[in-house]
Amino acid sequence: MNVIIKEANLCGDVIIPPSKSLSHRAIIAASLANGESTIKNIMYSNDILATIEAMKSLGANIECFSDYVKIKGSKPKRINNIIDANESGSTIRFLIPIALTTDGFITFTGKNNLVNRPLDLFYEIFDKQNIKYDHPKDKFLPLNVYSKLKASDYYIRGDVSSQFITGLLFALPLLDGDSKIFITTNLESKGYVDLTLDILKKFGIDIINNNYESFIIKGNQEYKPMDYTVEGDYSQSAFFLVANMLGANINLLNMNKDSLQGDKKILEDIKSFGGNIIFDDNILKANGNPKGTTIDFSQSPDLGPALTVLAALSEGHSSFINAERLRIKECDRITSMAEEINKLGGKITELKDGMEIDGSILSGGIVSSHNDHRVAMSLSLIPIITKKELKILDAGCVSKSYPNYWSVYEKLGGVVEYEK
């Protein structure tokens, strides 16, 4: 599906969707708990549905209602030997270790760019533990694994993706024996590890965190069921905060001022662009006249696309640094954002691990989402300030994380036409 944005005078209230990161984690923890849990405030994006189906494959009984799920969990047991992560990087990297707490052959699969997203850190573990596995030479999925993980000392890089560490933190407490995780490089995206540790604690799992350099995990622990409500997603709030900086007037509802989410860094980034943040009674908004700045993405790569649009439309020069992980998301977000914005008259220069961006006057035109939900939503913000018609190809990809994004855009005053 393509969309044509005719007008983008956005104004009003928007309930920010529940945190995808917390939704994944809560569903997994509840599915591993011996008993019944209710997880409230769930949005059934494609990624969350992938995790729900994956946990069903490992024995969880999950009933889905309009905006909550009831989960009867247990220790993992194989219901079938295929786990399909669809396009969800979180699902595949969380579920590989969890599934391998059980014996026997299993296949992990996915589609589109997920098959190209690295899994080397797990392969290194398999090699060390003499776990037999295989996958195609030219891609990472499908992955076949033939035996289970063992309690052990795990040495893992912290500068590739925290998702590998989260997967191990979920799985290792279930093993028969104690384990340690040693982080061999600087740990990036610490905020995501904090979310994992917080969820684990809530569901009864004890992890000792030695200043993010190592984690001590007792074996034979039991997840305890609980009811949990998912808070609003700071990575999704980024689009509306940037919209406000470009001239929209949107109140963001359902936000937790004390959130542990790493993407809460968007508030500091907006301030760095010269913006003002107003946070009153869980209602969040921003305003200001954006000016160029330097942004470090080592802890918050998902904020890259939205902030690229803000930088491209700001006064002056911006530098994006430590952003190499933007290249291994649903698409190469550095190349894709530079390519699409430059089509419209932008001045973006790619670097290996970032971008140099000069603010400029952009035009209307035709751009591509590159089948990336965050690219599509970010590009939709450009007409707020240009007042020019913009056509976004493959805009239906927002279903990955925000299925009703375009209807929300229209409710805020956007005028959108749809092409099949």
C-alpha positions in Angstrom: 0.0 0.0 0.0 1.2 3.5 -0.9 0.0 6.7 0.8 -0.3 10.2 -0.6 -0.1 12.9 2.1 -2.1 15.9 0.9 -2.1 18.0 4.1 -0.3 17.6 7.4 -1.7 20.2 9.8 -1.6 17.9 12.8 -3.2 18.9 16.1 -4.9 17.1 19.0 -4.4 14.3 21.5 -2.8 11.0 20.7 -2.6 8.0 23.0 0.9 6.6 22.5 0.9 2.9 21.8 2.2 0.6 24.5 5.9 -0.1 24.6 6.8 -2.8 22.1 9.9 -3.6 24.0 8.0 -4.0 27.3 5.2 -5.9 25.6 7.6 -8.5 24.2 9.3 -9.0 27.6 6.1 -9.2 29.6 4.5 -11.7 27.3 7.6 -13.9 27.4 8.0 -13.7 31.2 4.3 -14.5 31.8 4.6 -17.4 29.3 7.4 -18.8 31.4 5.6 -18.4 34.7 3.8 -21.3 36.3 0.3 -19.9 36.6 -2.0 -17.3 35.0 -1.0 -13.7 34.2 -2.9 -10.8 32.6 -0.9 -8.4 30.4 -2.9 -5.2 29.8 -2.5 -2.5 27.2 -1.3 -4.7 24.3 -1.3 -3.6 20.7 -1.3 -6.5 18.2 1.5 -5.3 15.9 3.1 -7.9 13.7 6.1 -8.1 16.0 4.1 -8.7 19.1 2.0 -11.3 17.3 5.2 -13.1 16.3 6.2 -13.3 20.0 2.8 -14.5 21.0 2.9 -17.3 18.4 6.5 -18.2 19.4 5.5 -18.6 23.1 2.5 -20.7 22.1 5.0 -23.0 20.3 6.8 -23.4 23.6 3.7 -24.4 25.5 2.1 -21.2 26.7 -1.7 -20.9 26.5 -2.4 -17.3 25.4 -5.9 -15.8 24.9 -6.0 -12.5 23.1 -8.6 -10.0 23.8 -9.1 -6.4 22.5 -6.2 -4.8 24.3 -5.0 -7.4 26.8 -3.9 -11.1 26.9 -4.4 -13.8 29.5 -1.5 -16.2 29.7 -1.2 -19.6 31.4 2.5 -20.2 31.4 4.9 -23.0 32.3 8.5 -24.0 31.8 9.2 -24.2 28.0 8.0 -27.4 26.3 8.0 -28.1 22.6 4.5 -27.9 21.0 6.2 -27.9 17.5 9.7 -27.6 16.3 9.4 -24.5 14.2 9.5 -20.9 15.6 8.7 -18.2 13.0 9.8 -14.7 14.0 8.3 -13.1 10.9 10.3 -9.8 10.7 10.9 -9.3 14.5 14.5 -9.1 15.6 13.4 -9.1 19.2 11.5 -12.3 18.8 14.2 -14.2 17.1 17.0 -13.1 19.4 14.9 -13.5 22.6 13.5 -16.9 21.6 16.6 -18.7 20.4 18.1 -19.1 23.9 14.6 -19.7 25.5 13.7 -22.4 23.1 17.1 -24.0 23.6 16.4 -24.6 27.3 14.5 -27.7 25.9 16.0 -30.8 24.2 15.7 -31.8 20.5 15.8 -30.4 17.0 14.2 -27.0 16.3 14.1 -24.6 13.4 14.0 -20.8 13.6 12.8 -18.9 10.6 11.7 -15.4 9.5 11.3 -13.3 6.4 12.4 -10.2 4.6 15.4 -8.5 6.1 15.3 -10.5 9.3 17.1 -13.4 7.5 20.1 -11.0 7.0 20.2 -9.7 10.5 23.3 -11.1 12.4 23.1 -14.1 14.7 26.9 -14.6 15.0 27.0 -14.1 18.7 24.7 -17.1 19.2 26.8 -19.1 16.7 29.9 -18.4 18.8 28.1 -19.8 21.9 27.0 -22.9 20.0 30.5 -23.5 18.8 31.9 -23.2 22.4 29.2 -25.6 23.7 29.5 -28.1 20.8 25.9 -27.5 19.9 25.3 -28.7 16.3 23.5 -26.1 14.1 23.3 -25.1 10.4 22.0 -22.3 8.2 22.3 -21.2 4.6 25.7 -19.9 3.6 24.4 -16.5 2.4 21.9 -15.7 5.2 21.3 -16.3 8.9 17.8 -17.9 8.7 16.4 -20.5 8.6 18.5 -21.7 11.5 18.4 -25.4 12.6 19.7 -26.3 16.1 20.0 -29.9 17.3 20.6 -29.7 21.1 20.1 -27.5 24.2 22.1 -24.8 26.0 24.1 -25.7 29.0 24.6 -23.7 32.2 28.1 -22.1 31.8 30.1 -18.9 31.6 29.0 -16.9 28.6 31.2 -14.3 27.0 29.3 -11.9 24.7 29.9 -8.6 23.0 27.9 -5.7 24.2 28.2 -3.5 21.1 26.2 -5.5 18.6 22.7 -5.7 20.1 21.5 -6.0 23.6 18.8 -8.4 22.3 21.3 -11.3 22.5 21.9 -10.5 26.2 18.2 -10.2 26.9 17.6 -13.6 25.4 20.2 -15.2 27.6 18.9 -13.4 30.7 15.5 -14.9 30.1 16.8 -18.4 29.4 19.7 -19.1 31.8 17.6 -19.0 35.1 15.7 -22.0 33.7 18.8 -24.2 33.3 20.0 -26.8 35.7 23.0 -25.0 37.1 24.4 -21.5 37.6 25.6 -19.3 34.8 27.5 -16.0 34.3 27.4 -13.6 31.4 30.5 -11.6 30.9 30.2 -8.5 28.6 33.5 -8.3 26.6 33.0 -4.8 25.1 31.3 -1.6 26.2 27.6 -2.3 26.6 25.4 -0.3 24.3 21.6 0.1 24.7 21.9 -0.3 28.5 18.3 0.9 28.8 17.0 -2.2 27.1 18.9 -4.4 29.5 17.4 -2.4 32.3 13.9 -3.1 31.0 14.7 -6.8 30.9 16.1 -6.9 34.4 13.1 -5.0 35.7 10.6 -7.4 34.1 12.6 -10.4 35.3 12.5 -9.0 38.9 8.8 -8.4 38.7 8.2 -12.0 37.6 10.3 -13.4 40.4 13.7 -13.9 38.7 16.9 -12.8 40.6 19.9 -11.5 38.5 23.0 -10.0 40.0 24.2 -7.1 37.8 27.9 -6.2 38.3 27.9 -2.7 36.8 26.9 -4.1 33.4 30.2 -5.9 33.1 28.9 -9.3 34.2 25.6 -10.8 35.3 25.3 -13.7 37.8 22.4 -16.0 37.2 21.3 -18.8 39.5 19.9 -21.8 37.8 16.6 -23.6 38.6 14.7 -20.4 39.2 10.9 -20.2 38.7 9.0 -17.4 37.0 6.1 -16.2 39.1 2.8 -15.1 37.4 1.6 -11.5 37.9 -0.7 -8.9 36.2 1.1 -6.2 34.4 0.1 -3.0 32.4 2.4 -1.9 29.6 3.3 1.8 29.5 3.5 4.1 26.5 6.4 3.6 24.0 9.0 6.3 23.9 10.3 5.1 20.6 6.8 5.8 19.1 6.5 9.1 20.9 9.6 10.3 18.9 7.5 10.8 15.8 5.0 13.0 17.5 7.6 15.0 19.4 9.4 15.6 16.2 6.1 16.6 14.6 5.6 19.2 17.3 9.1 20.6 16.7 8.1 21.0 13.0 5.0 23.0 13.9 2.3 20.4 14.9 0.4 20.8 18.2 0.0 17.3 19.6 -0.5 16.2 23.2 1.0 12.7 23.9 -1.0 10.7 26.4 -0.1 7.5 28.3 3.5 8.4 29.0 5.4 7.4 32.2 7.7 10.2 33.3 9.7 7.7 35.4 10.1 5.2 32.6 13.3 3.0 32.4 13.0 2.8 28.5 16.2 3.6 26.8 14.4 5.6 24.1 13.3 8.1 26.7 16.5 9.6 25.5 14.3 11.3 22.9 13.5 14.0 25.5 17.2 14.9 25.8 17.6 14.8 22.1 14.7 17.2 21.5 16.3 19.5 24.0 19.6 19.2 22.2 17.8 20.5 19.1 16.7 23.5 21.0 13.3 22.2 21.9 11.2 22.6 25.1 9.7 19.5 26.8 6.5 20.0 28.7 5.5 17.0 30.9 2.4 17.4 33.1 0.3 14.6 34.6 1.6 11.9 32.1 0.8 14.3 29.2 3.9 15.1 27.1 4.5 17.6 24.4 7.3 19.6 22.8 7.8 22.9 21.0 10.7 25.0 19.7 12.6 26.2 16.7 15.0 23.4 15.9 18.7 24.1 15.4 21.4 21.7 14.4 23.2 19.6 17.0 25.2 16.5 17.6 23.4 13.3 18.6 25.0 10.0 19.9 22.9 6.9 18.9 24.9 4.3 20.8 22.1 3.8 23.3 19.1 4.6 21.1 19.4 3.5 17.5 15.6 3.3 17.0 15.4 7.1 17.3 17.5 7.6 14.2 14.9 7.9 11.4 12.7 10.5 13.2 15.7 12.6 14.2 17.1 12.5 10.7 14.0 14.2 9.5 14.2 16.8 12.3 17.9 17.5 11.5 17.2 17.8 7.8 14.6 20.5 8.5 16.5 22.3 11.3 18.6 25.5 11.0 22.3 24.7 10.7 24.4 21.6 10.8 23.9 18.3 12.7 26.2 15.4 13.2 24.9 11.9 14.0 27.6 9.7 15.7 27.9 6.1 16.9 25.0 5.2 14.7 26.4 2.1 12.8 23.7 -0.1 14.2 21.2 1.8 12.2 22.5 -0.1 9.2 21.4 -3.5 10.5 17.7 -2.8 11.3 14.7 -3.5 9.0 16.8 -1.8 6.4 20.0 0.2 6.3 18.5 3.3 8.0 21.5 5.5 7.3 21.5 4.9 3.5 17.7 4.8 3.2 17.0 8.0 5.1 19.8 9.9 3.3 18.6 8.6 -0.1 15.0 9.5 0.4 15.5 12.9 2.0 18.1 13.9 -0.6 15.5 13.1 -3.3 13.5 16.0 -1.8 16.4 18.4 -1.8 18.1 17.4 1.5 21.8 17.7 2.2 22.8 14.5 4.0 26.2 12.9 3.7 26.6 9.3 4.8 29.4 8.2 7.1 30.2 4.6 8.1 28.8 5.1 11.5 26.6 8.2 11.1 25.6 11.2 9.1 26.4 14.8 8.5 23.2 16.8 7.9 22.8 20.4 6.8 19.3 21.8 7.2 17.6 22.7 4.0 14.2 23.5 2.4 12.6 20.3 1.2 10.1 19.8 -1.6 7.3 17.3 -2.1 7.7 14.2 -4.3 7.8 10.4 -4.1 9.8 8.5 -1.5 10.1 4.9 -0.4 9.8 3.3 3.0 12.2 0.6 2.2 9.7 -1.7 3.9 10.8 -0.2 7.3 8.0 1.0 9.6 10.2 3.7 11.3 11.3 5.1 7.9 7.7 5.3 6.7 6.5 7.1 9.9 9.5 9.5 9.9 9.0 10.5 6.2 5.3 11.3 7.0 6.5 14.2 9.2 8.1 16.1 6.3 4.8 17.7 4.9 4.1 19.3 8.3 6.7 22.0 7.4 7.0 21.8 3.6 3.2 21.9 3.0 3.9 19.9 -0.2 2.3 16.7 -1.3 4.3 13.6 -0.5 3.8 10.0 -1.7 5.3 7.2 0.4 5.7 3.8 -1.3 5.0 0.6 0.7 3.6 2.6 3.6 1.7 -0.4 5.0 4.9 -1.6 6.6 3.8 0.5 9.7 1.9 -2.6 10.7 5.1 -4.0 12.1 4.9 -1.8 15.2 1.9 0.7 14.8 -0.9 -0.9 12.8 -3.3 2.1 13.1 -0.7 4.8 12.5 -2.3 6.2 9.3 -5.7 6.4 10.9 -4.2 8.3 13.9 -2.5 10.6 11.4 -5.9 11.4 9.8 -7.6 11.9 13.2 -4.9 14.5 14.0 -5.9 16.4 10.8 -3.7 14.8 8.2 -5.3 14.3 4.7 -4.2 11.0 3.3 -5.1 9.1 0.1 -4.4 5.4 -0.2 -3.2 3.4 -3.3 -3.0 -0.4 -3.4 
